[in-house]
Amino acid sequence: MSQRIALVTGGSRGLGKNAALKLAAKGTDIILTWNSSQNEALEVVHEIEKKGGKAVALQLNVADTAQFHHFTEEVRKQLKQIWQRDTFDYLLNNAGTGLYTPFSETTEAEFDEAMNVHFKGPFFLTQSLLPLIKNGGRILNVSSGLTRMTQVGSGTYAAMKAAMEVLTRYQAKELGERGISVNIIAPGAIETDFGGGRVRDNANLNQFLASQTALGRVGLPDDIGDAIAVLLSDELRWMNAQRIEVSGGMFL
């Protein structure tokens, strides 16, 4: 069996970093992207290499489709240089930013940024990378529990994630002929620096969300990183076109 390789967007911090480390711990090599956190990305690479894996960090702004051709060619180059491969196995579309503006106050600029980061970017990045994804490989998109539950101010962000959920089913249908499965994970509230660390650092918000979660706490990065590693495991190779919420049972 050839060495497995995963490409993780937004892998320098937060859930992307955790997912990269969890996948690496299970023997998968990593190509991770960073936008503004190069030092943090290199630290993730070092941590993976220290434990015997291979990893590389590449700069990418997922909101800027003009970068995608060059990025794809750089991935192709790294695959050949580091792994003597033409393809990678897993794509995790994780990179994202938060937006907490009520519908009535959302500007067109905010809307466009949310669309570029959370829908247009993953749409065309995946399209660009398709020739490098191995037949029989996997794509795992990232949604949010907010497509099922509602929190004031998250409507624009959630709408983009809902679009990704529909796209996931169509990708699964159209890429099935290549044996590529496509699923989407929907995390609940997680203690990371996402959105300025609001769930992690705002005690009142943290306590409220914990009180609305069946398991009695908000999520931790490990909860999602472990889930991603499992969703990309061989044991779940037959699962396809599914939205999997990993929230501890929020707002049931």
SVG drawing of the C-alpha trace seen along z (x, -y; Angstrom):
<svg xmlns="http://www.w3.org/2000/svg" viewBox="-34 -47 46 49">
<polyline fill="none" stroke="black" stroke-width="0.4" points="0.0,0.0 1.4,-3.4 1.9,-6.1 -1.3,-8.1 -1.1,-11.9 -3.7,-14.4 -3.9,-18.1 -5.4,-20.1 -6.3,-23.8 -6.0,-26.1 -3.7,-23.6 -1.5,-26.0 -3.9,-26.5 -7.2,-25.5 -9.1,-22.5 -7.0,-22.3 -3.8,-21.9 -5.4,-19.4 -6.7,-17.4 -3.3,-17.4 -1.6,-16.1 -4.3,-13.4 -4.0,-12.2 -0.2,-12.2 -0.4,-10.2 -2.3,-7.5 0.5,-7.4 -0.8,-9.9 1.7,-12.4 0.5,-16.0 0.5,-19.0 -1.0,-21.9 -1.8,-25.4 -1.4,-28.7 -2.6,-32.1 -0.9,-34.5 0.5,-32.1 3.7,-30.8 5.6,-30.3 2.7,-28.3 2.5,-26.2 6.2,-25.4 5.8,-24.4 3.1,-21.9 5.5,-20.6 8.3,-20.2 6.0,-18.4 5.0,-15.9 8.6,-15.4 9.7,-14.9 7.4,-11.9 8.7,-10.4 6.2,-11.7 6.6,-13.9 4.9,-17.3 5.1,-20.5 3.5,-23.9 2.3,-26.0 0.9,-29.5 -2.7,-29.8 -5.5,-32.3 -8.6,-30.2 -10.5,-33.4 -8.3,-34.3 -9.1,-32.0 -6.3,-33.6 -3.8,-31.7 -5.2,-28.3 -3.4,-27.4 0.0,-28.3 -0.9,-26.5 -1.9,-23.4 1.3,-23.3 3.2,-23.8 1.4,-20.8 2.3,-18.8 5.9,-19.8 6.0,-18.9 4.4,-15.5 7.1,-14.6 10.0,-16.0 9.0,-14.6 6.9,-11.5 7.7,-10.6 4.0,-10.7 1.6,-12.4 -1.4,-12.3 -2.6,-12.7 -5.3,-10.7 -7.4,-13.0 -8.5,-16.7 -9.8,-18.4 -11.4,-21.7 -11.0,-23.3 -9.8,-26.9 -12.3,-29.4 -13.1,-32.6 -15.9,-33.6 -18.6,-36.2 -21.0,-37.4 -23.1,-40.2 -26.9,-40.2 -28.6,-39.8 -30.0,-43.4 -26.5,-44.8 -24.4,-42.5 -22.6,-44.5 -22.0,-43.4 -18.3,-43.3 -18.8,-40.9 -21.1,-38.8 -18.6,-38.6 -15.8,-37.7 -17.8,-34.9 -18.8,-33.5 -15.2,-33.6 -13.8,-31.9 -16.4,-29.4 -18.0,-28.5 -16.4,-29.9 -12.9,-29.1 -13.5,-25.5 -15.6,-25.1 -12.9,-26.1 -9.9,-24.9 -11.3,-21.4 -12.0,-21.7 -8.4,-22.8 -7.0,-19.9 -9.1,-17.2 -6.4,-15.9 -4.1,-15.4 -6.6,-13.5 -6.1,-9.8 -8.9,-7.7 -10.5,-6.1 -9.5,-9.0 -11.6,-11.1 -12.8,-14.7 -14.0,-15.9 -15.6,-19.3 -16.2,-21.3 -19.6,-22.7 -21.0,-23.9 -23.7,-22.9 -25.1,-26.3 -26.7,-25.0 -29.1,-23.0 -29.3,-25.3 -29.5,-29.1 -27.6,-31.8 -28.2,-35.5 -25.4,-36.9 -24.3,-33.7 -26.8,-33.6 -24.4,-34.6 -21.7,-32.2 -24.2,-29.4 -25.8,-30.0 -22.4,-29.5 -21.9,-26.3 -25.3,-25.1 -24.3,-25.7 -21.3,-23.5 -23.5,-20.7 -25.5,-20.7 -22.4,-20.8 -21.0,-17.8 -23.8,-15.6 -23.3,-16.7 -19.5,-16.2 -20.2,-12.7 -22.5,-11.9 -20.2,-13.3 -16.9,-12.0 -18.2,-8.5 -17.1,-7.3 -13.5,-7.9 -14.2,-6.1 -13.8,-9.4 -16.1,-9.7 -17.2,-13.1 -18.6,-13.9 -19.0,-16.9 -18.4,-17.3 -20.4,-19.8 -18.7,-20.7 -20.6,-22.3 -19.1,-25.0 -15.4,-24.3 -12.8,-25.9 -10.3,-27.3 -9.1,-30.7 -11.8,-30.7 -13.8,-33.9 -11.4,-35.6 -11.6,-32.7 -15.1,-33.6 -16.3,-30.1 -13.0,-29.5 -12.5,-32.9 -16.1,-34.1 -17.1,-32.3 -20.7,-33.2 -21.0,-32.1 -19.1,-28.9 -21.4,-28.1 -24.5,-28.8 -23.5,-26.5 -22.4,-23.8 -25.8,-24.0 -27.4,-23.4 -25.3,-20.4 -26.4,-16.9 -22.9,-15.9 -22.7,-19.0 -19.7,-20.8 -18.5,-22.5 -16.2,-20.7 -12.4,-20.6 -10.1,-20.5 -9.3,-16.9 -13.0,-16.0 -13.0,-17.2 -9.5,-16.1 -10.2,-12.6 -13.5,-12.6 -11.8,-13.8 -9.1,-11.0 -11.9,-8.4 -14.0,-9.8 -10.9,-9.5 -10.1,-6.0 -10.5,-2.9 -13.2,-1.6 -15.5,-4.4 -14.6,-4.1 -18.3,-3.1 -19.8,-6.3 -20.5,-8.8 -22.5,-12.0 -23.2,-12.4 -23.3,-15.4 -21.9,-14.2 -22.6,-16.6 -20.0,-16.3 -21.4,-18.6 -21.9,-16.5 -25.6,-16.9 -26.2,-20.6 -29.7,-22.1 -31.6,-18.8"/>
</svg>
